[in-house]
Amino acid sequence: MKTPDQDFLSEYKPLHVPHEYDTNTCTQNNVVYALAQLKEATADEVGIKLSLLAPEISLVTHQKNAEDVLNYLFNKGLIKAINKNGQLNYNLSKIETANSGKADELL
């Protein structure tokens, strides 16, 4: 029997960022991969990136998939978005610069 903690962990596990585009994986993995490559992008921009990676699929399909996946991940709190000029720009919230502060040492 599953515990409530197991249900929570399976529902809100950290987002996995694939290391490459894979035509045999789920759409979510490829959308996350494309977003990681772009660092920050709108759903349309992610769709364009996907179209470059898999040109055999229509741009409209890529953009719709990107919009659906990014909205789902954003609503779940797994990615962030910033409203710029009326459009959501999604990002993975990765820390890209080192912290310049110091931690207090315990003596």
Phi and psi restraints in degrees (range 20) as a CNS / XPLOR table:
assign (resid 1 and name C) (resid 2 and name N)
       (resid 2 and name CA) (resid 2 and name C) 1.0 -80.6 20.0 2
assign (resid 2 and name N) (resid 2 and name CA)
       (resid 2 and name C) (resid 3 and name N) 1.0 144.8 20.0 2
assign (resid 2 and name C) (resid 3 and name N)
       (resid 3 and name CA) (resid 3 and name C) 1.0 -93.4 20.0 2
assign (resid 3 and name N) (resid 3 and name CA)
       (resid 3 and name C) (resid 4 and name N) 1.0 161.5 20.0 2
assign (resid 3 and name C) (resid 4 and name N)
       (resid 4 and name CA) (resid 4 and name C) 1.0 -58.3 20.0 2
assign (resid 4 and name N) (resid 4 and name CA)
       (resid 4 and name C) (resid 5 and name N) 1.0 -32.4 20.0 2
assign (resid 4 and name C) (resid 5 and name N)
       (resid 5 and name CA) (resid 5 and name C) 1.0 -65.1 20.0 2
assign (resid 5 and name N) (resid 5 and name CA)
       (resid 5 and name C) (resid 6 and name N) 1.0 -39.7 20.0 2
assign (resid 5 and name C) (resid 6 and name N)
       (resid 6 and name CA) (resid 6 and name C) 1.0 -65.2 20.0 2
assign (resid 6 and name N) (resid 6 and name CA)
       (resid 6 and name C) (resid 7 and name N) 1.0 -40.2 20.0 2
assign (resid 6 and name C) (resid 7 and name N)
       (resid 7 and name CA) (resid 7 and name C) 1.0 -62.2 20.0 2
assign (resid 7 and name N) (resid 7 and name CA)
       (resid 7 and name C) (resid 8 and name N) 1.0 -43.6 20.0 2
assign (resid 7 and name C) (resid 8 and name N)
       (resid 8 and name CA) (resid 8 and name C) 1.0 -63.5 20.0 2
assign (resid 8 and name N) (resid 8 and name CA)
       (resid 8 and name C) (resid 9 and name N) 1.0 -47.1 20.0 2
assign (resid 8 and name C) (resid 9 and name N)
       (resid 9 and name CA) (resid 9 and name C) 1.0 -64.2 20.0 2
assign (resid 9 and name N) (resid 9 and name CA)
       (resid 9 and name C) (resid 10 and name N) 1.0 -36.6 20.0 2
assign (resid 9 and name C) (resid 10 and name N)
       (resid 10 and name CA) (resid 10 and name C) 1.0 -71.8 20.0 2
assign (resid 10 and name N) (resid 10 and name CA)
       (resid 10 and name C) (resid 11 and name N) 1.0 -31.3 20.0 2
assign (resid 10 and name C) (resid 11 and name N)
       (resid 11 and name CA) (resid 11 and name C) 1.0 -78.4 20.0 2
assign (resid 11 and name N) (resid 11 and name CA)
       (resid 11 and name C) (resid 12 and name N) 1.0 -35.7 20.0 2
assign (resid 11 and name C) (resid 12 and name N)
       (resid 12 and name CA) (resid 12 and name C) 1.0 -121.0 20.0 2
assign (resid 12 and name N) (resid 12 and name CA)
       (resid 12 and name C) (resid 13 and name N) 1.0 34.2 20.0 2
assign (resid 12 and name C) (resid 13 and name N)
       (resid 13 and name CA) (resid 13 and name C) 1.0 -65.2 20.0 2
assign (resid 13 and name N) (resid 13 and name CA)
       (resid 13 and name C) (resid 14 and name N) 1.0 154.4 20.0 2
assign (resid 13 and name C) (resid 14 and name N)
       (resid 14 and name CA) (resid 14 and name C) 1.0 -57.7 20.0 2
assign (resid 14 and name N) (resid 14 and name CA)
       (resid 14 and name C) (resid 15 and name N) 1.0 149.4 20.0 2
assign (resid 14 and name C) (resid 15 and name N)
       (resid 15 and name CA) (resid 15 and name C) 1.0 -72.0 20.0 2
assign (resid 15 and name N) (resid 15 and name CA)
       (resid 15 and name C) (resid 16 and name N) 1.0 129.1 20.0 2
assign (resid 15 and name C) (resid 16 and name N)
       (resid 16 and name CA) (resid 16 and name C) 1.0 -89.3 20.0 2
assign (resid 16 and name N) (resid 16 and name CA)
       (resid 16 and name C) (resid 17 and name N) 1.0 128.9 20.0 2
assign (resid 16 and name C) (resid 17 and name N)
       (resid 17 and name CA) (resid 17 and name C) 1.0 -104.5 20.0 2
assign (resid 17 and name N) (resid 17 and name CA)
       (resid 17 and name C) (resid 18 and name N) 1.0 111.3 20.0 2
assign (resid 17 and name C) (resid 18 and name N)
       (resid 18 and name CA) (resid 18 and name C) 1.0 -63.2 20.0 2
assign (resid 18 and name N) (resid 18 and name CA)
       (resid 18 and name C) (resid 19 and name N) 1.0 153.8 20.0 2
assign (resid 18 and name C) (resid 19 and name N)
       (resid 19 and name CA) (resid 19 and name C) 1.0 -88.7 20.0 2
assign (resid 19 and name N) (resid 19 and name CA)
       (resid 19 and name C) (resid 20 and name N) 1.0 -7.4 20.0 2
assign (resid 19 and name C) (resid 20 and name N)
       (resid 20 and name CA) (resid 20 and name C) 1.0 -156.9 20.0 2
assign (resid 20 and name N) (resid 20 and name CA)
       (resid 20 and name C) (resid 21 and name N) 1.0 162.4 20.0 2
assign (resid 20 and name C) (resid 21 and name N)
       (resid 21 and name CA) (resid 21 and name C) 1.0 -76.5 20.0 2
assign (resid 21 and name N) (resid 21 and name CA)
       (resid 21 and name C) (resid 22 and name N) 1.0 137.5 20.0 2
assign (resid 21 and name C) (resid 22 and name N)
       (resid 22 and name CA) (resid 22 and name C) 1.0 -137.9 20.0 2
assign (resid 22 and name N) (resid 22 and name CA)
       (resid 22 and name C) (resid 23 and name N) 1.0 116.7 20.0 2
assign (resid 22 and name C) (resid 23 and name N)
       (resid 23 and name CA) (resid 23 and name C) 1.0 -66.9 20.0 2
assign (resid 23 and name N) (resid 23 and name CA)
       (resid 23 and name C) (resid 24 and name N) 1.0 -16.1 20.0 2
assign (resid 23 and name C) (resid 24 and name N)
       (resid 24 and name CA) (resid 24 and name C) 1.0 -97.0 20.0 2
assign (resid 24 and name N) (resid 24 and name CA)
       (resid 24 and name C) (resid 25 and name N) 1.0 6.1 20.0 2
assign (resid 24 and name C) (resid 25 and name N)
       (resid 25 and name CA) (resid 25 and name C) 1.0 -104.7 20.0 2
assign (resid 25 and name N) (resid 25 and name CA)
       (resid 25 and name C) (resid 26 and name N) 1.0 177.8 20.0 2
assign (resid 25 and name C) (resid 26 and name N)
       (resid 26 and name CA) (resid 26 and name C) 1.0 -72.7 20.0 2
assign (resid 26 and name N) (resid 26 and name CA)
       (resid 26 and name C) (resid 27 and name N) 1.0 157.8 20.0 2
assign (resid 26 and name C) (resid 27 and name N)
       (resid 27 and name CA) (resid 27 and name C) 1.0 -58.3 20.0 2
assign (resid 27 and name N) (resid 27 and name CA)
       (resid 27 and name C) (resid 28 and name N) 1.0 -40.4 20.0 2
assign (resid 27 and name C) (resid 28 and name N)
       (resid 28 and name CA) (resid 28 and name C) 1.0 -57.2 20.0 2
assign (resid 28 and name N) (resid 28 and name CA)
       (resid 28 and name C) (resid 29 and name N) 1.0 -44.9 20.0 2
assign (resid 28 and name C) (resid 29 and name N)
       (resid 29 and name CA) (resid 29 and name C) 1.0 -60.6 20.0 2
assign (resid 29 and name N) (resid 29 and name CA)
       (resid 29 and name C) (resid 30 and name N) 1.0 -41.2 20.0 2
assign (resid 29 and name C) (resid 30 and name N)
       (resid 30 and name CA) (resid 30 and name C) 1.0 -70.5 20.0 2
assign (resid 30 and name N) (resid 30 and name CA)
       (resid 30 and name C) (resid 31 and name N) 1.0 -35.9 20.0 2
assign (resid 30 and name C) (resid 31 and name N)
       (resid 31 and name CA) (resid 31 and name C) 1.0 -65.3 20.0 2
assign (resid 31 and name N) (resid 31 and name CA)
       (resid 31 and name C) (resid 32 and name N) 1.0 -44.6 20.0 2
assign (resid 31 and name C) (resid 32 and name N)
       (resid 32 and name CA) (resid 32 and name C) 1.0 -62.9 20.0 2
assign (resid 32 and name N) (resid 32 and name CA)
       (resid 32 and name C) (resid 33 and name N) 1.0 -41.5 20.0 2
assign (resid 32 and name C) (resid 33 and name N)
       (resid 33 and name CA) (resid 33 and name C) 1.0 -59.0 20.0 2
assign (resid 33 and name N) (resid 33 and name CA)
       (resid 33 and name C) (resid 34 and name N) 1.0 -47.8 20.0 2
assign (resid 33 and name C) (resid 34 and name N)
       (resid 34 and name CA) (resid 34 and name C) 1.0 -62.3 20.0 2
assign (resid 34 and name N) (resid 34 and name CA)
       (resid 34 and name C) (resid 35 and name N) 1.0 -42.1 20.0 2
assign (resid 34 and name C) (resid 35 and name N)
       (resid 35 and name CA) (resid 35 and name C) 1.0 -63.2 20.0 2
assign (resid 35 and name N) (resid 35 and name CA)
       (resid 35 and name C) (resid 36 and name N) 1.0 -41.0 20.0 2
assign (resid 35 and name C) (resid 36 and name N)
       (resid 36 and name CA) (resid 36 and name C) 1.0 -61.6 20.0 2
assign (resid 36 and name N) (resid 36 and name CA)
       (resid 36 and name C) (resid 37 and name N) 1.0 -37.6 20.0 2
assign (resid 36 and name C) (resid 37 and name N)
       (resid 37 and name CA) (resid 37 and name C) 1.0 -66.1 20.0 2
assign (resid 37 and name N) (resid 37 and name CA)
       (resid 37 and name C) (resid 38 and name N) 1.0 -35.9 20.0 2
assign (resid 37 and name C) (resid 38 and name N)
       (resid 38 and name CA) (resid 38 and name C) 1.0 -86.4 20.0 2
assign (resid 38 and name N) (resid 38 and name CA)
       (resid 38 and name C) (resid 39 and name N) 1.0 -17.5 20.0 2
assign (resid 38 and name C) (resid 39 and name N)
       (resid 39 and name CA) (resid 39 and name C) 1.0 71.6 20.0 2
assign (resid 39 and name N) (resid 39 and name CA)
       (resid 39 and name C) (resid 40 and name N) 1.0 -50.0 20.0 2
assign (resid 39 and name C) (resid 40 and name N)
       (resid 40 and name CA) (resid 40 and name C) 1.0 -149.1 20.0 2
assign (resid 40 and name N) (resid 40 and name CA)
       (resid 40 and name C) (resid 41 and name N) 1.0 132.0 20.0 2
assign (resid 40 and name C) (resid 41 and name N)
       (resid 41 and name CA) (resid 41 and name C) 1.0 -164.5 20.0 2
assign (resid 41 and name N) (resid 41 and name CA)
       (resid 41 and name C) (resid 42 and name N) 1.0 158.8 20.0 2
assign (resid 41 and name C) (resid 42 and name N)
       (resid 42 and name CA) (resid 42 and name C) 1.0 -79.7 20.0 2
assign (resid 42 and name N) (resid 42 and name CA)
       (resid 42 and name C) (resid 43 and name N) 1.0 168.5 20.0 2
assign (resid 42 and name C) (resid 43 and name N)
       (resid 43 and name CA) (resid 43 and name C) 1.0 -60.7 20.0 2
assign (resid 43 and name N) (resid 43 and name CA)
       (resid 43 and name C) (resid 44 and name N) 1.0 -39.2 20.0 2
assign (resid 43 and name C) (resid 44 and name N)
       (resid 44 and name CA) (resid 44 and name C) 1.0 -63.4 20.0 2
assign (resid 44 and name N) (resid 44 and name CA)
       (resid 44 and name C) (resid 45 and name N) 1.0 -40.5 20.0 2
assign (resid 44 and name C) (resid 45 and name N)
       (resid 45 and name CA) (resid 45 and name C) 1.0 -66.8 20.0 2
assign (resid 45 and name N) (resid 45 and name CA)
       (resid 45 and name C) (resid 46 and name N) 1.0 -38.4 20.0 2
assign (resid 45 and name C) (resid 46 and name N)
       (resid 46 and name CA) (resid 46 and name C) 1.0 -64.4 20.0 2
assign (resid 46 and name N) (resid 46 and name CA)
       (resid 46 and name C) (resid 47 and name N) 1.0 -40.3 20.0 2
assign (resid 46 and name C) (resid 47 and name N)
       (resid 47 and name CA) (resid 47 and name C) 1.0 -60.1 20.0 2
assign (resid 47 and name N) (resid 47 and name CA)
       (resid 47 and name C) (resid 48 and name N) 1.0 -40.5 20.0 2
assign (resid 47 and name C) (resid 48 and name N)
       (resid 48 and name CA) (resid 48 and name C) 1.0 -64.7 20.0 2
assign (resid 48 and name N) (resid 48 and name CA)
       (resid 48 and name C) (resid 49 and name N) 1.0 -43.0 20.0 2
assign (resid 48 and name C) (resid 49 and name N)
       (resid 49 and name CA) (resid 49 and name C) 1.0 -61.1 20.0 2
assign (resid 49 and name N) (resid 49 and name CA)
       (resid 49 and name C) (resid 50 and name N) 1.0 -43.7 20.0 2
assign (resid 49 and name C) (resid 50 and name N)
       (resid 50 and name CA) (resid 50 and name C) 1.0 -62.0 20.0 2
assign (resid 50 and name N) (resid 50 and name CA)
       (resid 50 and name C) (resid 51 and name N) 1.0 -36.9 20.0 2
assign (resid 50 and name C) (resid 51 and name N)
       (resid 51 and name CA) (resid 51 and name C) 1.0 -64.8 20.0 2
assign (resid 51 and name N) (resid 51 and name CA)
       (resid 51 and name C) (resid 52 and name N) 1.0 -33.2 20.0 2
assign (resid 51 and name C) (resid 52 and name N)
       (resid 52 and name CA) (resid 52 and name C) 1.0 -71.6 20.0 2
assign (resid 52 and name N) (resid 52 and name CA)
       (resid 52 and name C) (resid 53 and name N) 1.0 -31.6 20.0 2
assign (resid 52 and name C) (resid 53 and name N)
       (resid 53 and name CA) (resid 53 and name C) 1.0 -81.6 20.0 2
assign (resid 53 and name N) (resid 53 and name CA)
       (resid 53 and name C) (resid 54 and name N) 1.0 -30.5 20.0 2
assign (resid 53 and name C) (resid 54 and name N)
       (resid 54 and name CA) (resid 54 and name C) 1.0 -138.5 20.0 2
assign (resid 54 and name N) (resid 54 and name CA)
       (resid 54 and name C) (resid 55 and name N) 1.0 75.4 20.0 2
assign (resid 54 and name C) (resid 55 and name N)
       (resid 55 and name CA) (resid 55 and name C) 1.0 -67.4 20.0 2
assign (resid 55 and name N) (resid 55 and name CA)
       (resid 55 and name C) (resid 56 and name N) 1.0 -13.7 20.0 2
assign (resid 55 and name C) (resid 56 and name N)
       (resid 56 and name CA) (resid 56 and name C) 1.0 -72.3 20.0 2
assign (resid 56 and name N) (resid 56 and name CA)
       (resid 56 and name C) (resid 57 and name N) 1.0 -13.3 20.0 2
assign (resid 56 and name C) (resid 57 and name N)
       (resid 57 and name CA) (resid 57 and name C) 1.0 -102.7 20.0 2
assign (resid 57 and name N) (resid 57 and name CA)
       (resid 57 and name C) (resid 58 and name N) 1.0 140.4 20.0 2
assign (resid 57 and name C) (resid 58 and name N)
       (resid 58 and name CA) (resid 58 and name C) 1.0 -65.6 20.0 2
assign (resid 58 and name N) (resid 58 and name CA)
       (resid 58 and name C) (resid 59 and name N) 1.0 149.2 20.0 2
assign (resid 58 and name C) (resid 59 and name N)
       (resid 59 and name CA) (resid 59 and name C) 1.0 -57.9 20.0 2
assign (resid 59 and name N) (resid 59 and name CA)
       (resid 59 and name C) (resid 60 and name N) 1.0 -41.4 20.0 2
assign (resid 59 and name C) (resid 60 and name N)
       (resid 60 and name CA) (resid 60 and name C) 1.0 -59.9 20.0 2
assign (resid 60 and name N) (resid 60 and name CA)
       (resid 60 and name C) (resid 61 and name N) 1.0 -41.9 20.0 2
assign (resid 60 and name C) (resid 61 and name N)
       (resid 61 and name CA) (resid 61 and name C) 1.0 -64.9 20.0 2
assign (resid 61 and name N) (resid 61 and name CA)
       (resid 61 and name C) (resid 62 and name N) 1.0 -44.8 20.0 2
assign (resid 61 and name C) (resid 62 and name N)
       (resid 62 and name CA) (resid 62 and name C) 1.0 -60.2 20.0 2
assign (resid 62 and name N) (resid 62 and name CA)
       (resid 62 and name C) (resid 63 and name N) 1.0 -44.6 20.0 2
assign (resid 62 and name C) (resid 63 and name N)
       (resid 63 and name CA) (resid 63 and name C) 1.0 -66.4 20.0 2
assign (resid 63 and name N) (resid 63 and name CA)
       (resid 63 and name C) (resid 64 and name N) 1.0 -39.3 20.0 2
assign (resid 63 and name C) (resid 64 and name N)
       (resid 64 and name CA) (resid 64 and name C) 1.0 -65.4 20.0 2
assign (resid 64 and name N) (resid 64 and name CA)
       (resid 64 and name C) (resid 65 and name N) 1.0 -44.4 20.0 2
assign (resid 64 and name C) (resid 65 and name N)
       (resid 65 and name CA) (resid 65 and name C) 1.0 -61.3 20.0 2
assign (resid 65 and name N) (resid 65 and name CA)
       (resid 65 and name C) (resid 66 and name N) 1.0 -43.9 20.0 2
assign (resid 65 and name C) (resid 66 and name N)
       (resid 66 and name CA) (resid 66 and name C) 1.0 -61.7 20.0 2
assign (resid 66 and name N) (resid 66 and name CA)
       (resid 66 and name C) (resid 67 and name N) 1.0 -45.1 20.0 2
assign (resid 66 and name C) (resid 67 and name N)
       (resid 67 and name CA) (resid 67 and name C) 1.0 -60.9 20.0 2
assign (resid 67 and name N) (resid 67 and name CA)
       (resid 67 and name C) (resid 68 and name N) 1.0 -46.6 20.0 2
assign (resid 67 and name C) (resid 68 and name N)
       (resid 68 and name CA) (resid 68 and name C) 1.0 -61.9 20.0 2
assign (resid 68 and name N) (resid 68 and name CA)
       (resid 68 and name C) (resid 69 and name N) 1.0 -48.5 20.0 2
assign (resid 68 and name C) (resid 69 and name N)
       (resid 69 and name CA) (resid 69 and name C) 1.0 -67.0 20.0 2
assign (resid 69 and name N) (resid 69 and name CA)
       (resid 69 and name C) (resid 70 and name N) 1.0 -46.2 20.0 2
assign (resid 69 and name C) (resid 70 and name N)
       (resid 70 and name CA) (resid 70 and name C) 1.0 -64.3 20.0 2
assign (resid 70 and name N) (resid 70 and name CA)
       (resid 70 and name C) (resid 71 and name N) 1.0 -40.3 20.0 2
assign (resid 70 and name C) (resid 71 and name N)
       (resid 71 and name CA) (resid 71 and name C) 1.0 -62.9 20.0 2
assign (resid 71 and name N) (resid 71 and name CA)
       (resid 71 and name C) (resid 72 and name N) 1.0 -43.1 20.0 2
assign (resid 71 and name C) (resid 72 and name N)
       (resid 72 and name CA) (resid 72 and name C) 1.0 -60.7 20.0 2
assign (resid 72 and name N) (resid 72 and name CA)
       (resid 72 and name C) (resid 73 and name N) 1.0 -49.1 20.0 2
assign (resid 72 and name C) (resid 73 and name N)
       (resid 73 and name CA) (resid 73 and name C) 1.0 -66.1 20.0 2
assign (resid 73 and name N) (resid 73 and name CA)
       (resid 73 and name C) (resid 74 and name N) 1.0 -37.2 20.0 2
assign (resid 73 and name C) (resid 74 and name N)
       (resid 74 and name CA) (resid 74 and name C) 1.0 -66.1 20.0 2
assign (resid 74 and name N) (resid 74 and name CA)
       (resid 74 and name C) (resid 75 and name N) 1.0 -46.2 20.0 2
assign (resid 74 and name C) (resid 75 and name N)
       (resid 75 and name CA) (resid 75 and name C) 1.0 -64.0 20.0 2
assign (resid 75 and name N) (resid 75 and name CA)
       (resid 75 and name C) (resid 76 and name N) 1.0 -27.6 20.0 2
assign (resid 75 and name C) (resid 76 and name N)
       (resid 76 and name CA) (resid 76 and name C) 1.0 -83.6 20.0 2
assign (resid 76 and name N) (resid 76 and name CA)
       (resid 76 and name C) (resid 77 and name N) 1.0 -10.1 20.0 2
assign (resid 76 and name C) (resid 77 and name N)
       (resid 77 and name CA) (resid 77 and name C) 1.0 83.5 20.0 2
assign (resid 77 and name N) (resid 77 and name CA)
       (resid 77 and name C) (resid 78 and name N) 1.0 17.2 20.0 2
assign (resid 77 and name C) (resid 78 and name N)
       (resid 78 and name CA) (resid 78 and name C) 1.0 -91.1 20.0 2
assign (resid 78 and name N) (resid 78 and name CA)
       (resid 78 and name C) (resid 79 and name N) 1.0 -17.7 20.0 2
assign (resid 78 and name C) (resid 79 and name N)
       (resid 79 and name CA) (resid 79 and name C) 1.0 -135.7 20.0 2
assign (resid 79 and name N) (resid 79 and name CA)
       (resid 79 and name C) (resid 80 and name N) 1.0 166.4 20.0 2
assign (resid 79 and name C) (resid 80 and name N)
       (resid 80 and name CA) (resid 80 and name C) 1.0 -111.7 20.0 2
assign (resid 80 and name N) (resid 80 and name CA)
       (resid 80 and name C) (resid 81 and name N) 1.0 164.0 20.0 2
assign (resid 80 and name C) (resid 81 and name N)
       (resid 81 and name CA) (resid 81 and name C) 1.0 -146.3 20.0 2
assign (resid 81 and name N) (resid 81 and name CA)
       (resid 81 and name C) (resid 82 and name N) 1.0 146.8 20.0 2
assign (resid 81 and name C) (resid 82 and name N)
       (resid 82 and name CA) (resid 82 and name C) 1.0 -122.2 20.0 2
assign (resid 82 and name N) (resid 82 and name CA)
       (resid 82 and name C) (resid 83 and name N) 1.0 132.9 20.0 2
assign (resid 82 and name C) (resid 83 and name N)
       (resid 83 and name CA) (resid 83 and name C) 1.0 -82.4 20.0 2
assign (resid 83 and name N) (resid 83 and name CA)
       (resid 83 and name C) (resid 84 and name N) 1.0 114.9 20.0 2
assign (resid 83 and name C) (resid 84 and name N)
       (resid 84 and name CA) (resid 84 and name C) 1.0 -124.2 20.0 2
assign (resid 84 and name N) (resid 84 and name CA)
       (resid 84 and name C) (resid 85 and name N) 1.0 118.6 20.0 2
assign (resid 84 and name C) (resid 85 and name N)
       (resid 85 and name CA) (resid 85 and name C) 1.0 54.0 20.0 2
assign (resid 85 and name N) (resid 85 and name CA)
       (resid 85 and name C) (resid 86 and name N) 1.0 39.1 20.0 2
assign (resid 85 and name C) (resid 86 and name N)
       (resid 86 and name CA) (resid 86 and name C) 1.0 80.6 20.0 2
assign (resid 86 and name N) (resid 86 and name CA)
       (resid 86 and name C) (resid 87 and name N) 1.0 5.0 20.0 2
assign (resid 86 and name C) (resid 87 and name N)
       (resid 87 and name CA) (resid 87 and name C) 1.0 -122.5 20.0 2
assign (resid 87 and name N) (resid 87 and name CA)
       (resid 87 and name C) (resid 88 and name N) 1.0 143.6 20.0 2
assign (resid 87 and name C) (resid 88 and name N)
       (resid 88 and name CA) (resid 88 and name C) 1.0 -80.2 20.0 2
assign (resid 88 and name N) (resid 88 and name CA)
       (resid 88 and name C) (resid 89 and name N) 1.0 127.6 20.0 2
assign (resid 88 and name C) (resid 89 and name N)
       (resid 89 and name CA) (resid 89 and name C) 1.0 -106.9 20.0 2
assign (resid 89 and name N) (resid 89 and name CA)
       (resid 89 and name C) (resid 90 and name N) 1.0 111.5 20.0 2
assign (resid 89 and name C) (resid 90 and name N)
       (resid 90 and name CA) (resid 90 and name C) 1.0 -85.9 20.0 2
assign (resid 90 and name N) (resid 90 and name CA)
       (resid 90 and name C) (resid 91 and name N) 1.0 151.5 20.0 2
assign (resid 90 and name C) (resid 91 and name N)
       (resid 91 and name CA) (resid 91 and name C) 1.0 -152.2 20.0 2
assign (resid 91 and name N) (resid 91 and name CA)
       (resid 91 and name C) (resid 92 and name N) 1.0 164.8 20.0 2
assign (resid 91 and name C) (resid 92 and name N)
       (resid 92 and name CA) (resid 92 and name C) 1.0 -92.1 20.0 2
assign (resid 92 and name N) (resid 92 and name CA)
       (resid 92 and name C) (resid 93 and name N) 1.0 3.1 20.0 2
assign (resid 92 and name C) (resid 93 and name N)
       (resid 93 and name CA) (resid 93 and name C) 1.0 61.2 20.0 2
assign (resid 93 and name N) (resid 93 and name CA)
       (resid 93 and name C) (resid 94 and name N) 1.0 31.4 20.0 2
assign (resid 93 and name C) (resid 94 and name N)
       (resid 94 and name CA) (resid 94 and name C) 1.0 -77.1 20.0 2
assign (resid 94 and name N) (resid 94 and name CA)
       (resid 94 and name C) (resid 95 and name N) 1.0 141.4 20.0 2
assign (resid 94 and name C) (resid 95 and name N)
       (resid 95 and name CA) (resid 95 and name C) 1.0 -81.0 20.0 2
assign (resid 95 and name N) (resid 95 and name CA)
       (resid 95 and name C) (resid 96 and name N) 1.0 121.0 20.0 2
assign (resid 95 and name C) (resid 96 and name N)
       (resid 96 and name CA) (resid 96 and name C) 1.0 -111.0 20.0 2
assign (resid 96 and name N) (resid 96 and name CA)
       (resid 96 and name C) (resid 97 and name N) 1.0 -10.4 20.0 2
assign (resid 96 and name C) (resid 97 and name N)
       (resid 97 and name CA) (resid 97 and name C) 1.0 -124.5 20.0 2
assign (resid 97 and name N) (resid 97 and name CA)
       (resid 97 and name C) (resid 98 and name N) 1.0 143.5 20.0 2
assign (resid 97 and name C) (resid 98 and name N)
       (resid 98 and name CA) (resid 98 and name C) 1.0 -68.0 20.0 2
assign (resid 98 and name N) (resid 98 and name CA)
       (resid 98 and name C) (resid 99 and name N) 1.0 148.5 20.0 2
assign (resid 98 and name C) (resid 99 and name N)
       (resid 99 and name CA) (resid 99 and name C) 1.0 -67.9 20.0 2
assign (resid 99 and name N) (resid 99 and name CA)
       (resid 99 and name C) (resid 100 and name N) 1.0 129.1 20.0 2
assign (resid 99 and name C) (resid 100 and name N)
       (resid 100 and name CA) (resid 100 and name C) 1.0 -91.2 20.0 2
assign (resid 100 and name N) (resid 100 and name CA)
       (resid 100 and name C) (resid 101 and name N) 1.0 -7.4 20.0 2
assign (resid 100 and name C) (resid 101 and name N)
       (resid 101 and name CA) (resid 101 and name C) 1.0 -81.9 20.0 2
assign (resid 101 and name N) (resid 101 and name CA)
       (resid 101 and name C) (resid 102 and name N) 1.0 172.3 20.0 2
assign (resid 101 and name C) (resid 102 and name N)
       (resid 102 and name CA) (resid 102 and name C) 1.0 -116.3 20.0 2
assign (resid 102 and name N) (resid 102 and name CA)
       (resid 102 and name C) (resid 103 and name N) 1.0 148.3 20.0 2
assign (resid 102 and name C) (resid 103 and name N)
       (resid 103 and name CA) (resid 103 and name C) 1.0 -89.0 20.0 2
assign (resid 103 and name N) (resid 103 and name CA)
       (resid 103 and name C) (resid 104 and name N) 1.0 143.2 20.0 2
assign (resid 103 and name C) (resid 104 and name N)
       (resid 104 and name CA) (resid 104 and name C) 1.0 -67.7 20.0 2
assign (resid 104 and name N) (resid 104 and name CA)
       (resid 104 and name C) (resid 105 and name N) 1.0 133.5 20.0 2
assign (resid 104 and name C) (resid 105 and name N)
       (resid 105 and name CA) (resid 105 and name C) 1.0 -89.3 20.0 2
assign (resid 105 and name N) (resid 105 and name CA)
       (resid 105 and name C) (resid 106 and name N) 1.0 139.6 20.0 2
assign (resid 105 and name C) (resid 106 and name N)
       (resid 106 and name CA) (resid 106 and name C) 1.0 -87.1 20.0 2
assign (resid 106 and name N) (resid 106 and name CA)
       (resid 106 and name C) (resid 107 and name N) 1.0 132.7 20.0 2
